[in-house]
Amino acid sequence: MEGDARIFEAADFEHFGPRTAYDMLERVPGFSIREADQERGLGEASENVLIDGERIANKSGGAVRELQRITAGQVLRIEIRDASGLGIAGLTGQVANVVLAERSAAVGQFEWNPEWRAHYARPFWFRGQVSYSDKAGPVDYTLSVEDYGSRGAFGGPLRIVGPDGALLENRREVLQIGIDFAKIQGQVAVDGPGSSKGNLTVAITPYWYELTLDQDRQIVGSMPFERDLKQVNDGYQFDMSGDLEFRLGPGRFKFIGLRHFDDEPIDTWQTSRFGDGSPDAGVLFVRDSLIGETVLRGEYEWKSGANNWQLSVERAYNSLDQEGSLYTLLEDGDYEEIDFPGGSGKVDEVRYEGIATLSRPLSAKLDLQIDGGAEYSQLSRDTGEVETRRFVRPKGSITLGWRPDKAWDFSLKLRRRVGQISFYDFLAQQDLQQDREDSGNPDLVPPQSWEIDVEGGRSLGKWGKTRMAIWARRIDDIIDIVPIGDDGESVGNLPRAHQFGARWTGTLELAPLGAQGARLDLEVSYEDSSVSDPLSGEKRHISGNDWYTAKAEFRHDIPNTDVAYGVTLQSSRERPRYYLTEVREEWEGPVFMQVFAEHKDVLGMTVRGEMGNVAGARNRLERTVWDGRRLRDPVLVRESGDRLIGPIFRLLVKGSF
């Protein structure tokens, strides 16, 4: 410990053989990395990771992604501090500050992480990254190329029965998903002149996405047929962000700018093919979307006695320009456009925010942070007779951090928050995979919530660390599915909802038990919620809300060798999703198990082999569909799926050059 911080020197991680700063942070006992929320604009900090005491304010992965490009040799130490004493608005609980040494030489690093599955999925050969960093005078720069895509697949039976349990249909289906993000990025950091410093990041990310769903449908008493679905999305993203900081009067001023653009064209085909010579039947949904975000933010910080002050002002402009069309397949193989009202249009929002933050110690063991302000937003949609809407919403928080002694720490945060909305929900969307159409809702408003978080941790000395977090939320204007007309539905706002949850994490060092180099990381979380159902008025869980997560990770770095091995067990589940004509629950489990073996010096590289899903977790589906409105009309069918995922094999090779 150093003052109120837990300090981990670079030498504390040597036996793990880390290659990057992120590898080191992952091994901090009792610390759970929390990545940035997708907040409105840049807003307040939410990621609990800093680099050299600074928040990384961008929407390209934040500090976590940056640490994956920084070599372990550049890390001087990692400090675990209480957020309330840092003077950075928005943070709560424990925060990791990764302190870096000044770059003295050029360094490159690479990582290759291919994946193969035993069933259904195509091999994924190109996941990984290459980066090169150097310094020229006061300028640090990094060039990187990475593919952080993924593969997924499952296949197996789906059984459909009527309300009386009689078999109506047997299906066998195979779903495959593949996505590649080829991100090419350049970063420049300038120290000077004088006390000024600045950063600029520019990235272009072409991506390729494909989903296929192949079904063999055996309907009782009818001719079997095949239905295929294919969705293709080949687009690109452009990101540019930068900041400039300099001394101004008694404090420092920081200007931050961000520009994000996404060209997202999606084509979805659904085709039914019959064995009796009947013409194919099908539907084509074409959606071309241009998504933009521009953020300008200014922050001014100064110190007055024991008080740390910050004033921030932000302007954000977000837009979605969508062209959506729906077509039906003709007998001659051509497609004919059909009416799709609300499928095209432009939605945009202009938002201004002002926040004042005060941070100060109340005593040697108690810190206080207060921030408050408001946002003004203007929402508009250019289709139909939709008037521009204007809103003023207060926001802010109060945070207390208490450290009664070196073993214990506690934090309490009360927050008023304005949530995020998806502009896609303002326009009509067609889900051909689920045979569901959602009407656009021009009256959507962002949810607002009162939030309370209580967190406490205790150091167990040589035994490790344990931590507990409890939270509660009251959400106004929560986004859910609401009825439109007699039989339509759309994303909309419900008046109010509540969430309650708890998460326990712990690290148990096994060296005191004689297992040198071994440790066990544990995490358990549970969440409950309630909202009034828009059809019945009765209380139910929030649709698709988290339910529980349980994770245990054992790792043993064998002393005096370069060998490590381990096993991870994980289980998680969400609450059912409620629509106006159905209730759907899909999950994978019951338990995912992964084993690995690692050698930290194979020709100077770290080589790791992994086998995932050793315990045979499967994809499971339970779905009930009503013949009309849920809870009003009779049940039409019930679906039950139990699909094979199979084992997953991965290879990890990483090193420096």
N, C-alpha and C positions, 0 to 999 in steps of 0.2 A: 504494500500500500504506500502511496505518496499523497499526503494530505487526505482529501476525501475521495481519491481515485484508486482503483485497482490498476496497477501498472504491470504489463507483461512485456518483458524485453524480448528482443529477437531470439536470444539464446533459449528462451522458454519453449520455443517451437521447433528447435533443431531436430529432435528425435522423430518429428512427423515428416521431415524431409519436404517442407513446403516449397512450391515453385513460384507462387504468386502471393501477393498481399491478402487476397481473398482466402487462399488456403490457410493462412495463419488465423484470420478472423474466425473461420469456421471452427477452429479448435479452441477458442476461448471458453473456459468452463462456465456453464450456466448462462451463456449469452445466446439469445435467439435473434438472428438477423431479421429486421423488418424492412422490407423494401418500400419505396415511395408509393403512396396512394395516388390514384388518378384523380387528383383534385382539380377544381376549376382553376384554369390558368396555372400559375406557379404557386400562388398562395403561400401558406405557412409550411414549414418543414414537417414531414411525416416519416421519412426514412431515418432510422436510428443509427446511422453511420455518417461520420464526418471524416474528411481528409485534411490534415493539418489545421484542425479546428474550424474548417469551412464547410458549409452546406454546399453540395453539388446540385445547383438548381437547373435541371434540364429534364426533358421527358424521353431521354434515350438510355434509361437504365440507372441514372444517378450514380451515387458513390459505389454501389455494389458492382456495377458494370466496369467502372473505372479501376477498381481494385483487381479485377481479373486481368487487367493489362499491365499492372505494376508488379515488377519482380519482387520476390521475398527479400532479396538482398538490399533493397532500397528502404525497407521498413526499419526504423529505429526502435519503435515501441508501439504498443496499443494501450490506450487509456480507456478504462470503463468508468464513466462519470454519470452523475445524476443530471437529468436534463434541465431541472429547474435552476441549476447554477451556471448554465452555459450562456444565457442571454439570447437564445435562438427560439423565436416564437414557434409554437406548434408541437415541440417535442415533449415527450413525457417518458418517465421510467428511466431505464439504463440506456446510455448512448456510448457507442464505441468511437473514439477518435484515433485514427491511424496516423501516426507521426512519421514523416518520411525524411530521409537524408537527402541533401542536395545531390543531384545527378552529377557523377564525375566522369562517366564514360558511356559510350553508346552500348545499347543492349537490345537484343531481340529475343523473342520467345514464341513458342508455337505449342499448339495443342491439337491433337487429332483424336476424335471420339466417335468412331463408327459404331453402328448398331445393326444387329440382325435379329430377326424373330423367326421362330421355328414354324409359324403358321401365318399365312395370309399376307403379311406386310412385305413390301419390297425392301431390300437392304438400303441402309442409309450410310453412304460412304463418306460424305463430305462434311459432316459436322466437325467444327473446330475453328481455330483462329490462328493468325500469324500477326505479330506486331513488332514494330521497330521504333525505338526511342533514342533520341540523342539531344544534345544541347549545343547551341551556337551562341556564345556570348550570353546575353540575358534571356535568350529564347530557348525554351524547352519545346520539343515537338514529338508527336507520336503518330505514326501511320499504321493502320490496322485493316485487315480483311478478315471477316468471320462469317460463318454460316451457323446460325443458332436455331435451325428448324427442328422438325420432329417427324416421327412416323407413328402411326397407330392403326390397329386392326383387331377385329374379332369376327367370329363366325359361329353359326350354330342354329338350333331350332327356336322357333317362336310359335307358341300354341295359342289359338284364339277360340274362346268358348262363348256361348250365349249366356243370357242372364240365368238360365236354368242349369248351367254347367255342361250342356251338350256341346260336343266338339263341332265347330264350324269350319275351321281351317288350320292346316299345318303349313308352316313356312320354314324354309331354310334360307338364311341370308348371310352374306359376307360384306362387311364394311371395311374399307381401307381409306386412310387419310394420310396425305403426305404434304409437307410444306417446307420450303427452303427460303431463308432470308439471307441474301448475299450482301452483307453490309460492308461498304468501303468508306473508311472514315479517316479524317485528318484532324489533329488537335494541336493547338499552339498555345503556349503559356508564356507571357512576357513579364519579367520582373523589372520594373522601372519604366521611365526615369523617376528618380527620387523615390517617394513612398508609394507610387502608383503600381498597380499590377493588373493584368488582364488575361482573359482566356477566350479562345475562339474554337468552336468545334463545327465541322461541316461533314455531313454524311449523306450518302445516297444508298438506298437499299432496294434493289429489285427483288421481287419475291414471286414464288410459284406455288400455287395451292391447288390440290386436286382431291376430291372426295368421290368415291364410287360406292354404291350400295346395290348389290345384286341379290335378287330374291326369286326363289322358286316357290310359287303359291299353289298349294293343293287344297282347293275348296271342296268341302263335302257335297257330293251331288252335282258338281260342275266340272267343266274341262279345266285341267291345270294350265297355268300360264306363268310367264316370267315377267317381272317388272325390274327395270334397271333405272338407277338414278346416277347422274354424273354432274358434278359441280366443279367448275374451273374458275380460278381467280389468279390471273397473272398481272400484277401491277407493280408499282414502285412507290417508295416514300422518300421524301427529301427533308432533312433536318439541318437547321443551322441555329446555334445558340452561342451566346457570348456574354461576357461581363467585363466591366471596367471599374476598378476601385481606386480611390485616391483620397488623400487627406483634404478636408474642407472645414475650416474653422476649428472648433474644439473636437470634432469627430471625424468620421470617415463616411464618404458617400459611395454607394455601389449602384451602378446602372446595369440592368440585365435585360437582354433581348432574346426572343425565341421565335423561330418560324418553322412550322411543320406543314407539310403538304403530302397528301396521299391520293394517288390515282388508283381507284379500286373497282375494276370491272369484273362482274361476276355473271357467268352464264350457267343456268341449271336446267338440265334436261331430265324429264321423267317419261319413260317409255314402257308400255305394256305390249308384250309379244305373245301371240296365241298360237297354239299348236294345231288348230283346226283350219288354218288358212285364212282366218279373219284378218282384216287390215290391222296394222299396229295402231294403238291409241297412245297419245302422248301430249305433254304440255311442256312449253319452254318459257322460262322466266329469265329475262335479261335486265340486269341492273348495272348502270355505270354511275359511279359516285366519285365526286371530287370533294375531298375533305381538307379544310384549311384551318390553321390556328396561328395567330400572331399575338405575342405577349410582350409588353414593355413594362418594366418594373424598376422602381427606384427605392433604395433603402438608405436611410441616414442613421448612423449610430454614434452615440457619444456617452461619456461617463460623467456623472455628477456626484461626487462623494462616493457613497456605497451603491448608488443607483446606476444601472445600465439602461439606457433608453434607445429605442429604435422607432422610427417613423417609416412606414412603407406605403407607397402608392402604386397601384397596378391598373393597367388597361389591357383588356383582352378582347380579341375579335375571333369568333369561331363561326364556321360556315359548313354547310353540307349542300351540295348541288347534285341532285339525284335525277336520273332518267330511268324509269322503270317501265317495262313493257311485258305483256303476257300474250302467249301464242298457243294455239292448239294445232295438233298434227293432223294434216289432211290425208286422205287415202292415197294420194299420189306421192306422199313423202315430203311435200312442202309444208310450211307453217303459215298459218293465218292469224293475224293479230286480232285479239279480242279486247273488249273493254276492260280497263283496269284503273278505275277512278282513284285519284289520290296517289298514284304511283310515281309521279314526277313532280318536281318542285325544288325550291331552294329555301333552306332554313338558316337563319343566322342570329347571332347574339353579340351584342356589344355590352361589355361589363366593365365597371369601374369599382375599385376597392381601395379603401384606406384603413390602415390598422396602426395603432400606437401600442408599443410594448414597453413595460417596465419590469426589470429583473433586479432583485436585490437580496442580500442575505438579511434575515431577521435575527439570526444569532450564528454562532459558529457551527451549529448543526442543523439549521433550518433556513431554507431558501424559498423565496416567493417570486412568482412570475405572473403578471397580469397583462393581458392584451385585449384590446377592444376596438371596435370600429363598425363599419357597415359596407355593404356593396349595393351598387345600383346596376340594374341590368335591363336590357331592352331586347325582347324576343320578337322575331317576326318570321312569317312564312309567306311566300309570294304567290301561293296558289289559293284560289277561292276567295271569298270575301272574309278574310281573316285580318283582324286589326292587330297592329303592333301593340304588344303589352309591355308595361313598365313596372318594375318592382324595386322596392328598397327593403333590404333585409339586414338586421343587426347580426353581428357575429363576434366571437371572442372567447376567452378562456381564463381561468384562474388555476394555477398549478402551485402545489406545495411539495417540497422535497425535504425529508427529515432523515438524518443519519444519527441515531442515538449512540452508536458506537461503531467500531471498525467492522463488526460482524454483520450489522443490520443496516438496511436502508428501506425507506418507504416513500411513496409518492401518491399524491391525490390530485386529480385533474377534473375540473368541471368545465364543460365546453358547450358553446352554441355554434352549430355547424350548418353550413349550406351545402347540400350534396350535389352530385353530378347527374346529368341526364344525357341520354343518347338521342342525337338528332334524327336517327333512323326511325324512332318511335313517332315522329311527327308526320311521317309519310307511310303510305300503305306498303306492306311487305307480304311476300308469298313464300311460305315454307313448304316446298314440295316434298321434302322428306317426311314431314308429319301430316301432309295434306291439310294444311291450316293456313288461312289468310287472316292477317291482322290489318284492320283499317287504320289509317293514320289519325293521330289525335293532335290537332293544332292547339289544344288547350292545356297541354302538359305544363307543369311547373316543377322546378327542382325541389326535392324533399328538403326539409329542415329538421334538425334534431337537437335535443338536449342530451348530452352525454356525460357520464361520470365514470372515471377509471380509477381504481385503487390497486396499487402494486406494491409488493414487498419482497425483499430477498434477504437471504442469510448465507454468509460464508461458512462452510463447514471445515475450513482450514485444509489440511492435507487430504480430507475426504472429498472435497469438491464444493459445490454450490447448489442452492435450491431457491426457487422463485415462484411466487403465486401472483396472478393478476385476475381481478374481478371487474366486470363492467356492466353497465346498464344504459339503455338508450330509450328515449321517447321520440318517435319519428312522426313528424307531421307531413302530410301530403306524400306518403310513401307510394312508390311506383309499383303497380300490380296490373293484372288484367281486369278490365271493367267492361260491362255490357254496352253494346252499341245497337240501338233499335231492338227489334224482336228477336233476332238470331245472330247478330254480329258481335264481334269483340275487338278490343284494342287495348294497347298499353295505356294506362291512365293513372290518376292519383286517387288513393283512398285516404280518408281523413287522418287516421292515426294508427300507429303500431308500436309495439314494445319489444325490446330485445334484452336478454340477460345472458351472461356467459362467464366462464372461468377457465383459466389455463394455468397448468402447473408444469414447470420445467425443472429439470435437475441434472447435474453432472456428478457421477459417483466415480472417484478415482479408486482403482482397485489395487494400487501399490501397497497400501497399508495391510491388505489381505495376502500379500505375497506375490501378486501378479504384476510385476513391474512392467510399465509401459501400456497397461490395459486400462480402459475406462468405459463407462456406460452412460450414454446420454438418453434421457427420458423426456417425453412430452405427452401430456394428456389435456384435451380441451373439450368443453361441452357448451352448447348454446341452446337456449330456449327462446321462444318468441310467440307473439300473439297479434292478430289483426282480425277485424270484423270482415267476414266473407261478404262480398258485394251481392251475392244471390240470396243467402240465408240470413245474413246479419249475425250469425253465430261466430264465436271465436275459433280461429284455427291458427296453425303456424304460418309464418311468412313464407310465401312460395319460394322454394329453392334455397332457403336459408341453411347455413351450416348447422349440422347436428352434433357430430363428435369427430375427434381425431385422436388416435393413440399411436405413438411412435417410440420404438426402442432401438438404439443404435449402439452396438458393441464394436470396439476397435482395439486391436492389440498390436502395438509396434514392438516387435521382439527386440529386447536389449542387445546391444553390441552386434546388430545385424542391420541390413537395409530392407528387411522384409516386414510387411504388415499384412494383417488379414482382418476380416470382420464380417458382421451380419447385421442387417437392418430388417425390422418387422414394422409394418405400418398398416393401419386400418382407418378409413374415414368414410363419412356418409353425409349426404344432404337431406333436408326435408323434401317431401313430395312437391311437385310443381302443380299448381292449381290453375286450370283454364275454365272457361265457362261451359265447355262441352266434355271435358275430360279431366282426370287426375293422373299424372304420370310420375313414376319414380324409377330412376335409372342409377345404378351404382356399380362399382367394381370391388370385388372382395370374395370372401370376408377379410383375408389378410394377404398383403403383398410382402414377400420375403426376398431379400437380395443378399447374396454373398459375394465377397471379393477377396482377391489376393493381389498384393502390390509389391513391387521391387523398386527401390528409390534410386538405383544406380545401375542402369543397363546401358552401357556405353555413354554414361553421363546423363541419361534420361530416366524419368519416372515412367514405369510401365505397369498398368493395372488391368486385370481381367475381372469382369463382373458377370454374374448370371442373375437375372431378375425374374421375378414371379416364380420362385422355386416352389412355393406352397400351392400353386395352381389357382390363383384368384381368377374369377370369371366375370364377364359382363352380365348383369342381371337387369331385367326390366319387368315392372308391373304397371299396367295401364288399364284404366276403366274409362270407357267411352259411353256417353249417354245419347239417346235418340232425340237430340234437341238440347235443351238447357239442363246442366247438372242440377241435381236435387229437385227438379220440377218434372222432368220427363223420365220415362223408363230407361233402365240400362240397356244399351245396345249390345256391346261385347266387352269381354275382359281378355287382355293379352298378358302372356307370361313368357319371358325369354330367359334362356340360360345359355350364353354363348362363350365359346372357347377363346381365350387370349393366348395362352401358351407361354413357354419360357422365352426370355429376352436376353440376348448376349451383347455385351459391350466391351470394347477395348479402349483404353485411355493411354495415350503416349504424349508426354509433354516434356519440354526441355527449353534450353536457352541457347543462343548463338551470338 
